[in-house]
Amino acid sequence: MRGLKVDRRVKGYGQIVHPLLVETAGGKQQVNCANTEGIFRIIQSIPSPKAEPFKRWLAKVGYERIQEIEDPELAMKRMRAIYKAKGYPDNWIEKRERGIAVREDLTDEWNKRGIREQKEYAILTAEISKATFGMTPSQYRKYKGLARENLRDHMNDLELILTMLGEATTTKITKDRDSRGFSKLKNDAGDGGAIAGRTRKDIEKTTGKKIMSEKNFLSISQNKNRIN
């Protein structure tokens, strides 16, 4: 969580800003920090005219979010525009969009069957990833040289397709078995991911090349045409 040093005079400071030990040139020091949501709240409370452009921007973003809730298709269009602006090719964007839909189907199914905690979603996702690629998402991010970035935004076509296969298969297995509860869903996740994993190995055996790539889109202007 990124922090920003702020002035104690901000109204409601105690509810928004919290002390955090930060490593500095002079050693660890306690600095008053706020997360992204807190920073936005602070900006909204600043009476200075200099803050008005930021307030207008926040109002615009808030309005757009309300529009997207009323019409989800707008969110998809804006997402596509953002990816295109970053330089992603159209065929990759289509797979990314489809992957989001597949993921939502899976998480909706998990929710219906008793999954509530974010930690449980993460564990189930890790089961699919381990069975598909031999790595958890955190290990995969490290493999690609990523920090906080979304892993799927840095996958190539086949990585995205195999991720979709693992998740779509897991959804089908769960429905067919009518699984309920974390333990059974975890077993389904492993089985669904294993099917995608076997597909990956078959492709690698036939082509003689690994599917998992260390390439990412961090320098998209340089490598967007080299991503398979």
Buried (B, 14 or more C-beta within 10 A) or exposed (E): EEBBEBEEEBEEBEEBBEEBEEEEEEEEEEBBBBBEEBBBBBBEBBEEEEBEEBBEEBEEEEEEEEEBEEEEEBBBEEBBEEBEEEBBBEEBBEBBBBBBEBBEBBBEBBEEBEBEEEEBBEBBBBBBBBBBBEBBBEBBBEBBEBEEBEBBBBBBBBBBBBBBBBBBBBBBBBBEEEBEEBEBBBBBBBBBBBBBBEBBEEBBEEEEEEBBBEBBBBEBEEEBEEBE
